[in-house]
Amino acid sequence: SVCQADDSLLVIGGFDSKHNLRDAWCLDTEDGSFTELCDDLPVFGAYHSAVFDHSTSRVTLFGGQCCVNGPYEYYNDVHVLHFDPDEDVEGWVPVPVKGIAPAARAQHCAVLVGDQMVVYGGANATRQFNDVWSLDLRHFSWQELRPVCGTAPPVELGLREQHFRVKSCRSILALHQMKLLVLGAARGNAAPKRYGLYVFDLERREWKTAPVVPQGLWRGNAAGWVSRCAVGEELWVDGGHLGDDNQPRQILLRLQTGLTRLVRQTVRGISALPHENLKLVFSFLSGSVADLI
């Protein structure tokens, strides 16, 4: 998982071809240097989600999966890490939570909304999820945000468990005002799959589908997020599932450089996201496609 913590990015866990990882690293966005914070994450593996609350200097991590001799284990645990660049990191602490928790899962995504960690989607070995949950970070209590109208993004049910393999399905999640934008797979059974754009109103609890024309090819697990800086907005993109391209990468895109130039830079740097969908994402985040939602 990756989350923004003020002027830093935290990279947590993951796996390579041989090992499940439990370390946490801090990327300084000013000079591009990495510093290891700790290596004691109780939940081995990857595909969990994390958010950073500046008011408490606390990272909250939920869920994830770990390969155990072929099959995968899935988790719905919550852990916290106190993070302050000027202090030593003491390590992860498991947190008991109240209420009915989401099913164990991985490949979900999360954003911070006030003092709530809002979690969307994910998958386990046999199905994908399109539900929305809120974790109160003051009392650590869960609440499912059930939609009152609209149709949630499509998911696959009845999946066949695969050993040593992960079926990529993680969406890109962004927050604009009190609306979640989900960039995931489009509706329908056509092959190959295309990108679809969905909006969940957190106040009205309703889903809407935004038109995407033309639709780019769906690839899954491209990690992206937006951060604000002194001179405007920045988009950091880290890693992602790019087919046979497994080279690590971090790409910084400054949104104030103009959309046309931004799209050109993005198309050259991130083959996992077609420029039509990136244009919609950036427009949504700037509030310029309000007519679509």
C-alpha positions as CSV (number, residue, x, y, z in Angstrom):
1,S,0.0,0.0,0.0
2,V,1.0,3.6,-0.5
3,C,-0.4,6.7,1.2
4,Q,0.5,10.3,1.4
5,A,1.7,11.7,4.8
6,D,2.2,15.5,4.5
7,D,5.2,15.9,2.2
8,S,6.1,12.2,2.2
9,L,4.8,9.0,0.7
10,L,4.6,5.8,2.8
11,V,5.1,2.5,1.1
12,I,3.9,-0.4,3.2
13,G,4.4,-4.1,2.7
14,G,4.0,-5.9,-0.7
15,F,5.6,-9.0,-2.1
16,D,8.1,-10.0,-4.8
17,S,8.5,-13.3,-6.6
18,K,9.8,-15.1,-3.5
19,H,8.8,-13.2,-0.3
20,N,5.9,-11.5,1.4
21,L,7.1,-8.2,2.9
22,R,6.3,-6.5,6.2
23,D,8.4,-3.4,6.0
24,A,7.4,0.3,5.7
25,W,9.3,3.0,3.9
26,C,9.1,6.7,3.6
27,L,9.7,8.5,0.3
28,D,10.8,12.1,0.6
29,T,9.0,13.8,-2.3
30,E,11.5,16.7,-2.3
31,D,14.7,14.7,-3.0
32,G,13.3,11.3,-4.0
33,S,15.1,9.4,-1.1
34,F,13.7,6.4,0.7
35,T,14.1,5.8,4.5
36,E,13.1,2.5,6.1
37,L,10.7,3.1,9.0
38,C,10.1,-0.3,10.5
39,D,9.8,-4.0,9.5
40,D,7.3,-5.3,12.0
41,L,4.0,-5.2,10.1
42,P,1.9,-7.9,11.8
43,V,0.0,-8.6,8.5
44,F,2.5,-9.9,5.9
45,G,1.8,-9.3,2.3
46,A,0.1,-6.7,0.2
47,Y,-3.0,-5.2,-1.4
48,H,-4.1,-3.6,1.9
49,S,-5.2,0.1,2.1
50,A,-3.9,2.9,4.3
51,V,-4.7,6.5,5.1
52,F,-2.7,9.2,7.1
53,D,-4.5,11.5,9.5
54,H,-2.5,14.7,9.9
55,S,-4.4,15.7,13.1
56,T,-3.2,12.6,14.9
57,S,0.0,11.8,12.9
58,R,-1.3,8.3,12.6
59,V,-1.4,5.9,9.7
60,T,-4.3,3.4,9.7
61,L,-4.0,0.2,7.6
62,F,-6.8,-2.2,6.8
63,G,-7.0,-5.7,5.3
64,G,-4.7,-7.3,2.8
65,Q,-3.6,-10.7,1.6
66,C,-0.6,-13.0,2.0
67,C,0.5,-16.0,-0.1
68,V,0.9,-19.1,2.1
69,N,2.6,-21.9,0.1
70,G,0.3,-21.2,-2.9
71,P,-3.1,-20.2,-1.7
72,Y,-3.8,-16.7,-0.2
73,E,-5.0,-15.7,3.2
74,Y,-7.1,-12.6,3.5
75,Y,-7.5,-10.2,6.4
76,N,-9.8,-7.6,7.9
77,D,-7.6,-6.4,10.7
78,V,-6.8,-2.8,11.5
79,H,-3.4,-1.6,12.5
80,V,-2.0,1.9,13.3
81,L,1.4,3.4,13.0
82,H,2.4,6.8,14.6
83,F,4.4,8.7,12.0
84,D,6.3,11.9,12.6
85,P,9.3,12.6,10.3
86,D,11.1,14.2,13.4
87,E,10.5,11.2,15.7
88,D,11.5,7.6,15.8
89,V,8.8,5.1,14.6
90,E,7.8,2.7,17.3
91,G,6.1,0.2,15.1
92,W,2.6,-1.1,14.2
93,V,-0.1,-1.6,16.8
94,P,-3.2,-3.8,16.2
95,V,-6.5,-2.0,17.1
96,P,-9.6,-3.7,18.3
97,V,-12.6,-2.4,16.4
98,K,-16.3,-2.1,17.2
99,G,-19.3,-3.1,15.1
100,I,-19.6,-5.5,12.2
101,A,-16.4,-5.3,10.1
102,P,-16.1,-5.7,6.3
103,A,-15.4,-9.2,5.0
104,A,-11.7,-10.0,4.8
105,R,-10.3,-8.7,1.6
106,A,-7.5,-7.2,-0.5
107,Q,-7.2,-4.9,-3.5
108,H,-9.6,-2.5,-1.9
109,C,-8.9,1.3,-1.8
110,A,-9.4,4.0,0.8
111,V,-9.5,7.7,1.3
112,L,-9.6,9.9,4.4
113,V,-12.9,11.9,4.8
114,G,-12.6,14.1,7.9
115,D,-12.0,11.6,10.7
116,Q,-13.3,8.7,8.7
117,M,-11.4,6.1,6.6
118,V,-13.7,5.3,3.7
119,V,-13.0,1.9,2.1
120,Y,-14.3,0.8,-1.3
121,G,-14.3,-2.6,-3.0
122,G,-11.6,-5.3,-3.1
123,A,-11.6,-9.0,-3.5
124,N,-10.9,-12.4,-1.9
125,A,-10.2,-15.7,-3.5
126,T,-13.7,-16.3,-4.7
127,R,-15.4,-13.0,-5.3
128,Q,-15.0,-9.2,-5.8
129,F,-16.7,-6.5,-3.7
130,N,-18.3,-3.2,-4.6
131,D,-19.4,-2.1,-1.1
132,V,-18.5,1.1,0.8
133,W,-17.5,1.1,4.5
134,S,-16.5,3.9,6.9
135,L,-14.1,3.4,9.8
136,D,-14.4,6.1,12.5
137,L,-10.8,6.8,13.4
138,R,-11.7,8.3,16.8
139,H,-13.6,5.3,18.2
140,F,-12.5,2.7,15.6
141,S,-16.0,1.6,14.8
142,W,-17.2,0.3,11.4
143,Q,-20.3,1.3,9.5
144,E,-21.4,0.1,6.1
145,L,-22.6,2.9,3.8
146,R,-25.3,1.1,2.0
147,P,-26.6,2.9,-1.1
148,V,-30.2,4.0,-1.2
149,C,-30.4,4.2,-5.0
150,G,-28.3,3.7,-8.1
151,T,-26.3,0.7,-9.2
152,A,-22.8,0.0,-7.8
153,P,-19.9,-0.7,-10.1
154,P,-19.9,-4.3,-11.6
155,V,-17.9,-7.1,-9.9
156,E,-17.2,-10.7,-10.6
157,L,-18.6,-13.4,-8.4
158,G,-17.8,-17.1,-8.3
159,L,-14.1,-16.7,-9.0
160,R,-11.9,-19.8,-9.0
161,E,-9.1,-19.7,-6.4
162,Q,-5.7,-19.4,-8.0
163,H,-2.4,-20.4,-6.3
164,F,0.5,-18.0,-6.6
165,R,-1.6,-15.7,-8.9
166,V,-3.6,-12.6,-8.2
167,K,-6.5,-11.5,-10.5
168,S,-6.0,-7.7,-10.7
169,C,-9.2,-5.8,-9.9
170,R,-8.2,-2.8,-7.7
171,S,-9.9,0.4,-8.8
172,I,-8.5,3.9,-8.6
173,L,-10.4,5.9,-5.9
174,A,-10.4,9.7,-5.6
175,L,-12.4,12.1,-3.4
176,H,-13.9,15.4,-4.7
177,Q,-15.9,17.3,-2.1
178,M,-18.2,14.6,-0.6
179,K,-18.2,12.3,-3.7
180,L,-16.1,9.3,-4.4
181,L,-14.9,8.7,-7.9
182,V,-14.2,5.1,-8.8
183,L,-12.3,4.3,-12.0
184,G,-12.8,0.6,-12.5
185,A,-14.1,-1.9,-15.0
186,A,-17.1,-1.0,-17.2
187,R,-20.4,-2.8,-17.2
188,G,-21.1,-5.6,-19.6
189,N,-19.6,-8.8,-20.7
190,A,-17.7,-7.5,-23.7
191,A,-14.1,-8.6,-24.1
192,P,-11.6,-7.1,-23.6
193,K,-12.8,-5.2,-20.6
194,R,-13.0,-1.4,-20.7
195,Y,-12.7,1.3,-18.0
196,G,-15.9,2.6,-16.4
197,L,-16.3,5.7,-14.3
198,Y,-18.6,5.7,-11.2
199,V,-19.5,8.3,-8.6
200,F,-20.8,7.6,-5.0
201,D,-22.3,10.5,-3.2
202,L,-21.4,10.0,0.5
203,E,-24.2,12.3,1.7
204,R,-27.0,11.0,-0.4
205,R,-25.7,7.4,-0.5
206,E,-26.3,7.0,-4.2
207,W,-24.4,5.7,-7.1
208,K,-24.2,7.2,-10.6
209,T,-22.4,6.1,-13.7
210,A,-20.6,8.8,-15.6
211,P,-20.3,8.5,-19.4
212,V,-16.8,7.6,-20.7
213,V,-16.4,7.9,-24.4
214,P,-14.2,6.4,-25.8
215,Q,-13.4,3.8,-23.2
216,G,-9.8,2.6,-22.7
217,L,-8.8,-1.0,-21.9
218,W,-9.2,-2.0,-18.3
219,R,-5.9,-3.3,-16.7
220,G,-6.3,-3.0,-13.0
221,N,-4.1,-2.1,-10.1
222,A,-2.6,1.2,-11.3
223,A,-2.0,3.1,-8.1
224,G,-2.5,6.9,-8.2
225,W,-3.3,9.7,-5.8
226,V,-3.4,13.5,-5.7
227,S,-1.5,15.7,-3.3
228,R,-1.6,19.4,-2.8
229,C,1.5,21.5,-2.7
230,A,2.3,25.2,-2.3
231,V,2.0,26.0,-6.0
232,G,-1.0,23.8,-6.9
233,E,-1.9,20.2,-7.2
234,E,0.3,17.2,-7.9
235,L,-0.5,13.7,-9.0
236,W,1.9,10.9,-7.9
237,V,1.6,7.6,-9.6
238,D,3.5,4.7,-8.0
239,G,3.9,1.2,-9.7
240,G,0.8,-0.5,-10.9
241,H,0.0,-3.6,-13.0
242,L,1.4,-3.0,-16.5
243,G,1.2,-6.4,-18.0
244,D,4.7,-7.8,-18.6
245,D,6.4,-4.5,-17.5
246,N,7.4,-5.1,-13.9
247,Q,9.9,-2.2,-13.6
248,P,9.4,0.0,-10.5
249,R,8.5,3.6,-11.2
250,Q,7.4,6.7,-9.5
251,I,6.0,9.5,-11.7
252,L,5.2,13.0,-10.6
253,L,2.7,15.1,-12.6
254,R,2.0,18.7,-11.8
255,L,-1.6,19.4,-12.6
256,Q,-1.1,23.2,-13.1
257,T,1.1,22.5,-16.2
258,G,-2.1,22.3,-18.3
259,L,-4.2,19.3,-19.3
260,T,-2.8,18.8,-22.8
261,R,0.8,18.7,-21.7
262,L,-0.2,16.6,-18.7
263,V,-2.0,14.0,-20.9
264,R,1.1,13.8,-23.2
265,Q,3.4,13.2,-20.3
266,T,1.0,10.6,-18.8
267,V,0.6,8.7,-22.0
268,R,4.4,8.4,-22.3
269,G,4.9,7.4,-18.7
270,I,1.9,5.3,-17.7
271,S,0.7,2.8,-20.3
272,A,-1.8,1.3,-17.8
273,L,-4.1,4.4,-18.0
274,P,-5.3,5.6,-21.4
275,H,-5.4,9.3,-21.8
276,E,-9.2,9.5,-22.2
277,N,-9.7,8.1,-18.7
278,L,-6.9,10.2,-17.2
279,K,-8.5,13.3,-18.7
280,L,-11.8,12.5,-17.0
281,V,-10.0,11.8,-13.6
282,F,-8.1,15.1,-13.7
283,S,-11.2,17.0,-14.8
284,F,-13.3,15.4,-12.0
285,L,-10.7,16.3,-9.4
286,S,-10.7,19.9,-10.5
287,G,-14.5,20.0,-10.4
288,S,-14.9,20.7,-14.1
289,V,-17.1,17.7,-14.9
290,A,-19.8,18.4,-12.3
291,D,-22.3,18.0,-15.1
292,L,-21.5,14.3,-15.3
293,I,-22.2,13.6,-11.6
